[in-house]
Each structure stands twice: as C-alpha cells, then as structure tokens.
Amino acid sequence: MAKPAVLTPGQRRIQRALEVAPGALTWTILIAPVVASFIFAPYIALAIFLVDIYWFIRTGTVVVGIRRTYRWMKRAAAEDWWQRCESLTPAPGVGDPHRIVHAVLIPTYTEPYAILRETVRAIAEADYPTENKVVAIITRETDRPGWENVRRLEDEFGSRVRAFFHIKDPLLPGIVVGKSAAMAYGGPVLKRELDALGLNPKDVVITDLDSDFRVHRQYFAYVTYHYVTDSRGPESIFQPIPMFHNNLWRVPFAVRIMASACTQWQMFLSSRPDRLVAFSSYSMSLDLVTKAGYWDDDVIPEDSRFYWKSFFATSGRLRMVPVFLPIYGDAPEASDRGMPWERVKTHANQYNQIKRWAWGVSDVPYVTVRLLRHSEIGLWLRARRYGYMIFNHLTWTTLPVLLLFGAALPRLLQEDWNLTTAADRLALYAFILINIAFLNIAALILVERRINPPMPRQWGIFHQIWAYVQLGLYPIVGLLFSVLPALEAQTRLMLGMYLEYKVTEKVAEGPVEGTA
C-alpha cells in the first residue's frame, strides 16, 4: 500500500474503496448462495454444479501442467548448464556468459547460523565460476548476533566468491519493517558496491534469496545461459521452483501437506508463464532492478509488488521465465516439539505465512491505478494480467468453500427443491465429478514421491505409506491453513486493519520423531 501521508484526501478515498473491494466481493460470493437459496434454490444448485464442472476441468489442467513441469525439470537437472554456456559461439544477440556476475542479496533477522551457513554454502558450491559470484547479506544495524553470523560466514566462504558484503539496515523511519523494507535499503547499497567493482548493470544478475533457501548447483549457470541467449534477458524475471523440502519430514503432517501443495502449485504456474508472478526467491538483471526503483519499503508482499513495479517500468515488456530447477527452502517450523496436535507454534507459523502471502491482495489498489495510467501497454495484456490477479485472490477464498458446502445449501434451505428429482440428479452428478477430481490426488502423489527427499531411515513401510496417504486430507487442511488465512487477509484489508510483518521462527536441523 502507498503511504497514507503522501496521498491527498481524494486519492485516499479511492485507495480505501479499492482496498474494500476484494474482501467485499469475496464475502458477497460466500453469503449470496445462503440468502438466495431460500428463494432461488434451483438456480443456486445449477450455479454450484457449474462451479463443480469448472473445478473438474481445472484439476485436470493442473495435474497435466505439474507433470509437464516435472518432465522439464528432469531434463534441466540432467544438463551441464555451464558447459552449455562455454560452448556458445559469439553471434548477434548472444552475450558473453563469462561476463555475467550473479549477486545474491539475502535479508536475514534472527536466522540461526546453521541455516544461513547452508544457504551460503550452496552458493559457494554452485557450478559457476568463483569470480562471478557475489554474496550480500542484510542484517539490522542493531542485530549484533547477526553481525557475528555474517563475520563467520565471510571467514569461511569469502574466498570462494568474488566479493562478500555485509549490509547493515538502520530501519529508517516510516518503513513497514520486513523483507521488502530490508531489500529496499540493501538494493541501492549493493548497487554502489557493484559499481565500485566496475560492473555493467546489464552484466549483473541479482537474486532475491530468502535466508533459508538453497540454490540448485546448476541454478546460476541455467539462468546465465537463458539470460545471454535471449535479447529480452535484461527485462526478465527468472523464477525457480520453490520446494519446501529442507525439513519436510520433521514438520507435522498439516504443514507438510501445505508445503507439498505450494510446491505443486508453483510447478503448475511454471507450465503457464503467462500466469507466473515473482514468488519468494527469484533473479533479474541489476538494470531491471534500478529501472523498477528497487523494492518498496512500505509493503509486506515484496515479491508480487516488485513484479508489478517491473511490469510498469518496462511498459509491459517484462517476461517471466520459469527456471525448471528446484530451489530448496524450509517449511514453517517453530521450536516446539511433540505430536502434531502439540505443535501449536509451528501450525501458527504456517497460518501466518499463508496470511502474509495472501496479503498480496493489498497490491490491488496499486495495480488498478497504474493500469489505468499506463495506456502504452496493450489493453489485452493489461486486462489479462489484472484478471488473473483478481481471479486468483477470489478463487483462493471462495472456490474451496463453495465446493465443500455449496451443493448442500439449496437442499438444506429449500425443502421443495430438496424433494425434486432434479435435485437428486444434480447432487449425484456433482458427487461423481468431485470424486473423479479427487482421484487426481493419486497422480500428484506419484510426482510427490519422485521430488521429495528420502524419508528418515527409521520410518517403517506403514509410516512411509501413511505419510503419502495424508495428502488426501488436503481439502480439510487447505480450508484451515490456506482459505482461512487468505480470508482473514482480505477481511483485514477491507476493514483497514493492516497486517504487520511477523518474522517466522526458524530452527536448524533436528529430530524427526512424531512428525507423521
């Protein structure tokens, strides 16, 4: 959201109206079938059945997209991408891969040293020339333990990269404390350091990396190859596939289900670049970062906001490039231990993480106003990207609820309709469609088995089978840990109860007992 202090009263009223709109529309969609079922039960039943048909088609489309992405990932992982870079021959439109420097910007606060070390180690060990890798870690100016962590990391890994920078964020007045504000401060500082090294901004690729994410060994080489062989590389955002696998078998089953769902959804989006938006960790040229005006220091969802800033800065020429390689992160986890129902803090971390992602709905006012201003961008492109954004936020909170409860409403609230043959037939058809759609979970489990890390050795065969059977609980888990936090985010925005950034507690490697 824009800072209220810089808005005129008229602009503020427009912004508030746009903030209210998503939540108001969501609640209208949720409440309308209840009210209308008393009077228009047959029409509501038919509408819900059409929603079921849409869900059936969408589920099949998602499964096909995920499996396609998985095949592309297997092929990408089998390639030696730096060898492909070195085999490139000079030609018009092909850059020199040896000139491309990857600068990784890592904001951190209260991150355990062991987790940070694994993040930096993965960068140092990536199959890419040492002289073309730069690491920059952002800590708060007051975070003395963080200073010590960075010093230890520089001592161990500084010789394995071209440069190692420690950026100390003073938390300037007026910011919304969080990752976006840290990146907003750290970006220009890193730019000055890279300028001092004499680097051309178009020869530098910046990676916005979460502090618990570990890049694939081939990641930098993969991005470099596609960056130098495409003339639109400097106006592209490269999006790897986040897999929350670092602690997958240590977290409770509900958190594990959400980690799998998030991973597979990103796999689907990678098969549809026209729907892809920057998420979590991603890469782009330093030239694009400066054109976009860096990150904003007054928002929580830094990734989606940076995407839209880049979209407008390039007059819609921005291209999302899927990176068909995984980047490994942590599923939300706290220091509590015990059986799943005892791990309240861990489940709260999961809920708050999804709520923070869902707070991307706060981009609606920002995007709406600027889409109207940027008439140089084609109308169809503006309408399509805006439509995807609105549709995703609305279906996130409404579609699962309508699927689970919508079909029962007309029959419960209208006795006359309940006694008709048409009601029985629609209910039967809906039951068949939904169950066939849920059978696709089996196809997703097969993909999940292939991409997941090995299970703990002490788990028996029953334990292992049960861990995958639990994925069938997604409709319930998704309602609690995806729909509800997203609905809270939209309702908060509607009521003007703005979200505050909460740092997610992270824990280093530990036991896996009691996680299934």
C-alpha positions in Angstrom: 0.0 0.0 0.0 1.1 3.6 -0.6 2.0 5.6 2.5 -1.1 7.5 3.6 0.9 10.6 4.3 1.6 11.1 0.5 -2.0 10.8 -0.6 -4.5 13.6 -1.0 -7.9 13.1 0.7 -9.4 12.2 -2.7 -6.7 9.7 -3.5 -7.1 8.2 -0.1 -10.8 7.7 -0.6 -10.1 5.9 -3.9 -7.5 3.7 -2.3 -9.8 2.7 0.5 -12.5 1.9 -2.0 -10.1 -0.3 -3.9 -8.9 -1.9 -0.6 -12.5 -2.7 0.4 -13.5 -4.2 -3.0 -11.7 -7.6 -2.9 -13.0 -8.5 0.6 -16.5 -7.2 -0.1 -16.7 -9.2 -3.3 -15.4 -12.3 -1.6 -17.9 -12.1 1.3 -20.7 -11.4 -1.3 -19.8 -14.5 -3.2 -19.8 -16.5 0.1 -23.0 -15.1 1.5 -25.1 -14.8 -1.6 -25.8 -18.6 -2.1 -27.0 -18.8 1.5 -29.5 -16.0 1.1 -30.5 -16.8 -2.4 -31.1 -20.5 -1.6 -34.3 -19.6 0.3 -35.8 -18.2 -2.9 -33.8 -19.3 -5.9 -32.7 -22.8 -4.9 -32.8 -24.4 -8.4 -30.7 -21.6 -9.9 -28.2 -21.7 -7.0 -27.9 -25.5 -7.3 -27.2 -25.2 -11.0 -24.6 -22.4 -10.4 -22.8 -24.6 -7.8 -22.9 -27.5 -10.3 -21.2 -25.3 -12.9 -18.6 -24.5 -10.3 -18.1 -28.3 -9.8 -17.6 -28.6 -13.6 -15.1 -25.8 -13.6 -13.2 -27.5 -10.7 -13.2 -30.8 -12.6 -11.6 -29.2 -15.7 -9.2 -27.1 -13.6 -8.0 -30.1 -11.6 -7.2 -32.0 -14.8 -5.4 -29.0 -16.2 -3.3 -28.5 -13.1 -2.3 -32.2 -13.0 -1.2 -32.1 -16.7 0.8 -28.9 -16.0 2.5 -30.3 -13.0 3.5 -33.5 -14.8 4.8 -31.5 -17.7 6.9 -29.3 -15.4 8.3 -32.4 -13.7 9.5 -33.8 -17.1 11.1 -30.4 -17.9 12.8 -30.4 -14.5 14.3 -33.9 -15.1 15.7 -32.8 -18.4 17.1 -29.5 -16.9 18.7 -31.2 -14.0 20.5 -33.7 -16.3 22.2 -30.9 -18.3 25.6 -29.3 -17.6 24.5 -25.8 -18.0 27.9 -24.2 -17.5 29.3 -26.4 -20.2 26.4 -25.3 -22.5 27.4 -21.7 -21.6 31.0 -22.3 -22.6 30.0 -24.0 -25.8 28.1 -20.9 -27.0 29.6 -19.2 -30.1 29.7 -15.4 -30.5 26.7 -14.3 -32.6 24.4 -11.3 -32.7 22.0 -11.4 -29.8 24.2 -13.8 -27.8 26.0 -12.3 -24.8 29.2 -13.5 -23.2 28.4 -15.8 -20.3 31.8 -15.2 -18.7 30.8 -11.6 -18.1 27.7 -12.4 -16.1 28.1 -11.9 -12.4 25.4 -13.3 -10.0 25.0 -11.1 -6.9 22.8 -12.8 -4.2 21.0 -10.5 -1.8 19.9 -12.2 1.4 17.9 -10.4 4.0 18.0 -12.0 7.4 16.9 -11.4 11.0 17.1 -14.0 13.9 18.1 -16.7 11.4 20.0 -19.5 13.1 23.6 -19.6 11.9 23.3 -23.3 10.8 20.5 -22.3 8.3 22.4 -19.3 7.0 25.5 -21.4 6.6 23.7 -23.9 4.4 22.3 -21.1 2.3 25.7 -19.5 1.7 27.4 -22.9 1.2 25.0 -23.8 -1.6 26.0 -20.5 -3.4 29.7 -21.2 -2.9 29.4 -24.8 -4.2 27.3 -23.9 -7.2 28.8 -24.9 -10.5 29.7 -21.4 -11.6 33.0 -19.5 -11.7 34.1 -18.2 -8.3 35.0 -14.8 -9.7 31.4 -14.4 -11.0 29.6 -14.9 -7.7 28.9 -12.2 -5.1 27.1 -12.6 -1.7 25.5 -9.7 0.2 23.7 -10.3 3.5 21.4 -7.7 5.1 21.1 -7.6 8.8 19.6 -5.0 11.1 22.0 -2.4 12.4 21.1 -3.4 15.9 21.4 -7.2 15.3 24.8 -7.9 16.9 24.3 -11.7 16.8 23.6 -11.3 13.1 26.8 -9.4 12.6 28.7 -12.3 14.2 27.0 -14.8 11.9 28.0 -12.8 8.8 31.6 -12.4 10.0 31.8 -16.2 10.5 30.3 -16.8 7.0 32.7 -14.4 5.4 35.7 -16.0 7.1 34.6 -19.4 5.8 33.2 -18.6 2.3 34.7 -15.2 1.4 37.5 -16.8 -0.6 35.0 -18.8 -2.6 33.2 -15.8 -4.1 34.3 -12.6 -5.8 33.0 -10.4 -3.0 31.2 -10.7 0.2 29.3 -7.7 1.6 27.6 -7.1 4.9 24.8 -4.5 4.7 23.5 -3.1 8.0 19.9 -1.8 7.8 19.2 1.1 10.1 15.4 0.7 9.9 14.7 4.2 8.6 11.6 6.0 9.9 8.3 5.4 8.0 9.0 1.9 6.8 7.0 -1.3 7.2 9.6 -3.5 8.9 10.0 -6.7 7.0 11.8 -8.3 4.0 10.6 -5.7 1.4 12.0 -2.8 3.5 15.3 -4.7 4.0 15.6 -5.2 0.3 14.6 -1.6 -0.4 17.6 -0.5 1.8 20.0 -3.2 0.7 19.4 -2.9 -3.1 20.9 0.6 -3.6 23.8 -0.2 -1.2 24.6 -3.3 -3.2 24.4 -1.3 -6.4 27.0 1.1 -5.1 29.3 -1.7 -4.2 28.9 -3.4 -7.6 29.5 0.0 -9.3 32.8 0.3 -7.4 33.8 -3.1 -8.8 33.3 -1.6 -12.3 30.4 -3.9 -13.3 27.9 -3.1 -16.0 24.3 -3.3 -14.6 23.3 -5.4 -17.6 26.1 -7.9 -16.8 24.9 -8.4 -13.2 22.0 -10.7 -12.2 20.6 -10.0 -8.8 19.0 -12.9 -6.9 16.5 -12.0 -4.2 17.1 -15.1 -1.9 15.2 -16.0 1.2 17.7 -16.7 4.0 16.6 -20.4 4.3 16.7 -21.2 0.6 19.4 -23.2 -1.0 20.1 -22.8 -4.8 20.5 -25.8 -7.0 24.1 -26.4 -8.1 23.1 -25.6 -11.7 21.0 -22.6 -10.9 23.4 -19.7 -11.8 24.6 -21.4 -15.0 21.0 -22.2 -16.1 19.9 -18.6 -15.6 23.1 -17.3 -17.3 22.5 -19.5 -20.4 19.0 -18.2 -20.9 19.9 -14.7 -20.0 22.6 -14.3 -22.6 20.8 -16.2 -25.4 17.7 -14.1 -25.2 17.7 -10.5 -26.1 14.9 -9.9 -23.6 17.0 -11.3 -20.7 17.6 -7.9 -19.1 13.8 -7.3 -18.9 13.0 -10.8 -17.5 12.5 -12.2 -14.0 13.8 -15.8 -13.6 11.6 -17.8 -11.3 12.9 -21.1 -9.9 10.5 -23.7 -8.4 10.5 -23.4 -4.6 10.4 -26.7 -2.8 9.9 -26.6 0.9 12.0 -29.7 1.5 14.8 -28.9 3.9 12.8 -30.0 6.9 9.9 -31.7 5.2 9.9 -34.9 7.2 10.4 -33.1 10.5 7.2 -30.9 10.4 3.6 -32.0 11.3 1.6 -33.6 8.5 -0.6 -30.5 8.1 2.4 -28.3 7.4 3.9 -31.0 5.2 0.6 -31.1 3.1 0.7 -27.3 2.7 4.4 -27.5 1.7 3.6 -30.1 -1.0 0.5 -28.1 -2.2 2.6 -24.8 -2.5 5.4 -26.6 -4.4 3.0 -28.3 -6.8 1.1 -25.1 -7.4 4.3 -23.3 -8.4 5.1 -26.3 -10.6 1.8 -25.7 -12.4 2.4 -22.0 -12.7 5.8 -22.7 -14.3 3.9 -24.5 -17.1 1.9 -21.3 -17.6 4.4 -18.4 -17.7 1.5 -16.0 -18.6 0.2 -16.6 -15.1 3.5 -16.6 -13.3 4.4 -13.9 -10.8 7.6 -13.4 -8.8 7.4 -15.5 -5.7 9.7 -15.9 -2.7 13.1 -16.1 -4.4 13.9 -15.0 -8.0 16.5 -13.4 -10.2 16.7 -10.4 -12.6 19.2 -8.0 -14.0 20.6 -5.2 -11.9 19.5 -2.9 -14.8 15.9 -4.0 -14.3 16.1 -3.5 -10.5 17.2 0.0 -10.9 14.6 0.8 -13.6 11.9 -0.5 -11.3 13.1 1.7 -8.5 14.2 -1.2 -6.3 11.8 -2.7 -3.8 9.2 -0.7 -1.7 9.8 -0.1 1.9 6.2 0.3 2.9 4.7 -3.1 1.9 4.7 -6.7 3.1 4.4 -8.8 -0.1 7.7 -7.7 -1.7 7.7 -10.3 -4.4 4.4 -9.5 -6.1 4.9 -5.8 -5.6 8.4 -6.0 -7.3 6.8 -7.9 -10.2 4.2 -5.2 -10.8 6.8 -2.4 -10.4 8.9 -4.1 -13.1 5.9 -4.7 -15.3 5.1 -1.0 -15.3 8.8 0.1 -15.6 9.2 -2.0 -18.8 5.8 -0.8 -20.2 4.5 -4.4 -20.1 7.5 -5.9 -21.8 8.5 -7.8 -18.6 8.8 -11.5 -19.2 8.5 -14.2 -16.5 11.0 -17.0 -17.3 10.4 -20.3 -15.4 13.6 -21.9 -14.2 13.0 -25.6 -14.3 15.3 -26.3 -11.4 14.3 -26.5 -7.7 15.4 -24.1 -5.0 15.1 -25.7 -1.6 13.5 -23.9 1.4 12.2 -24.7 4.9 8.6 -25.4 5.6 7.3 -23.2 8.5 8.5 -24.7 11.8 8.9 -23.5 15.4 11.0 -24.9 18.3 8.0 -26.7 19.8 8.2 -30.5 19.7 5.9 -33.4 20.3 2.9 -34.9 18.4 1.2 -32.9 15.7 -1.6 -31.6 17.9 1.0 -30.3 20.4 2.9 -28.2 17.9 0.8 -25.1 18.2 3.6 -22.6 17.3 4.6 -24.5 14.2 1.0 -24.5 13.0 0.7 -20.8 13.8 3.8 -20.2 11.7 2.2 -22.0 8.8 -1.1 -20.0 9.2 0.8 -16.7 9.4 3.0 -17.5 6.4 0.0 -18.1 4.1 -1.7 -15.0 5.5 1.4 -13.0 4.6 1.4 -14.4 1.1 -2.4 -13.7 0.8 -1.7 -10.1 1.8 -0.6 -9.7 -1.8 -4.3 -8.6 -2.3 -3.1 -5.3 -0.9 -1.5 -4.8 -4.4 -5.0 -4.3 -5.9 -5.2 -0.5 -5.4 -1.6 -0.1 -6.6 -2.1 -2.1 -9.7 -5.6 -0.8 -10.5 -4.5 2.9 -10.6 -1.3 2.2 -12.6 -3.0 0.0 -15.2 -5.3 2.9 -16.0 -2.3 5.3 -16.3 -0.1 3.1 -18.5 -2.0 3.3 -21.7 1.1 2.4 -23.7 0.6 -1.2 -22.5 -1.7 -3.1 -24.7 -5.3 -3.3 -23.4 -5.5 -7.1 -23.8 -2.2 -7.6 -21.8 -3.4 -5.3 -19.0 -6.8 -6.9 -18.8 -5.3 -10.5 -18.8 -2.7 -9.9 -16.1 -5.2 -7.9 -14.0 -7.9 -10.6 -14.5 -5.5 -13.3 -13.3 -4.6 -11.3 -10.2 -8.2 -10.7 -9.2 -9.4 -14.2 -10.1 -6.7 -15.9 -8.1 -7.5 -13.9 -5.0 -11.2 -14.5 -5.3 -11.0 -18.2 -6.1 -8.4 -18.7 -3.3 -11.1 -17.8 -0.6 -14.3 -18.8 -2.3 -13.9 -21.8 -4.6 -13.0 -24.4 -1.9 -15.8 -23.2 0.3 -18.4 -23.5 -2.5 -17.1 -26.9 -3.4 -17.3 -28.3 0.1 -20.5 -26.8 1.3 -22.3 -25.1 -1.7 -24.1 -28.1 -3.1 -25.8 -28.8 0.3 -27.1 -25.3 0.8 -30.1 -25.3 -1.6 -31.3 -28.7 -0.4 -31.0 -27.7 3.3 -32.6 -24.3 2.9 -35.4 -25.1 0.4 -37.4 -28.1 1.2 -39.4 -28.1 -2.0 -36.3 -28.2 -4.1 -34.9 -30.9 -1.9 -37.8 -33.2 -2.8 -37.4 -32.9 -6.6 -35.8 -35.4 -8.9 -33.6 -32.7 -10.4 -32.0 -32.0 -7.1 -31.1 -35.7 -6.7 -29.6 -35.8 -10.2 -27.5 -32.7 -9.7 -26.3 -34.0 -6.4 -25.3 -37.3 -7.9 -23.5 -35.7 -10.9 -21.7 -33.3 -8.6 -20.6 -36.2 -6.3 -19.2 -38.1 -9.3 -17.4 -35.1 -10.7 -15.8 -34.1 -7.3 -14.7 -37.7 -6.6 -13.1 -38.1 -10.0 -11.3 -34.8 -9.5 -10.0 -36.0 -6.1 -8.6 -39.1 -7.9 -6.1 -36.8 -9.4 -4.5 -36.7 -6.0 -3.1 -40.1 -6.8 -1.3 -38.7 -9.8 0.1 -35.9 -7.7 1.3 -38.3 -5.1 3.3 -40.1 -7.8 5.0 -36.8 -8.6 5.5 -36.0 -4.9 7.2 -39.3 -4.3 9.8 -38.5 -7.1 10.6 -35.0 -6.0 10.6 -35.4 -2.2 13.9 -36.1 -0.3 14.3 -39.6 1.1 12.3 -40.4 4.2 14.0 -41.0 7.6 15.6 -44.4 7.7 13.8 -45.3 11.0 10.4 -44.9 9.4 8.8 -48.3 8.6 6.8 -49.1 5.5 3.5 -48.3 7.2 4.8 -44.9 8.3 6.0 -44.1 4.8 2.7 -45.1 3.2 0.7 -43.1 5.8 2.8 -40.0 5.1 1.6 -40.0 1.5 -2.0 -41.1 2.2 -2.2 -38.0 4.4 -2.1 -35.9 1.2 -5.7 -36.9 0.7 -6.6 -34.7 3.7 -5.7 -31.6 1.7 -9.4 -30.4 1.4 -9.6 -30.1 5.2 -6.0 -28.9 5.8 -6.3 -26.4 2.9 -9.5 -25.0 4.4 -7.8 -24.4 7.7 -4.3 -23.3 6.6 -5.0 -21.7 3.2 -8.6 -20.5 2.8 -9.0 -19.1 6.4 -5.7 -17.1 6.4 -6.4 -15.7 3.0 -10.0 -14.8 4.1 -8.5 -13.1 7.1 -6.1 -11.1 5.0 -8.8 -9.9 2.7 -11.1 -9.0 5.6 -8.4 -7.1 7.4 -7.7 -5.1 4.2 -11.4 -4.4 3.8 -11.7 -3.2 7.4 -8.5 -1.2 7.3 -6.8 -3.5 9.9 -3.5 -3.5 8.2 -1.2 -6.5 8.6 2.1 -6.3 10.4 5.1 -8.3 9.3 5.9 -11.1 11.7 9.3 -12.9 11.4 8.8 -16.6 11.0 10.8 -18.5 13.6 13.3 -20.9 12.0 15.0 -23.9 13.6 18.1 -25.8 12.5 18.3 -29.5 11.8 16.7 -31.6 14.5 14.8 -34.9 15.2 12.0 -36.2 13.0 10.2 -38.3 15.6 6.4 -37.7 15.8 6.0 -35.9 12.6 3.6 -38.1 10.7 
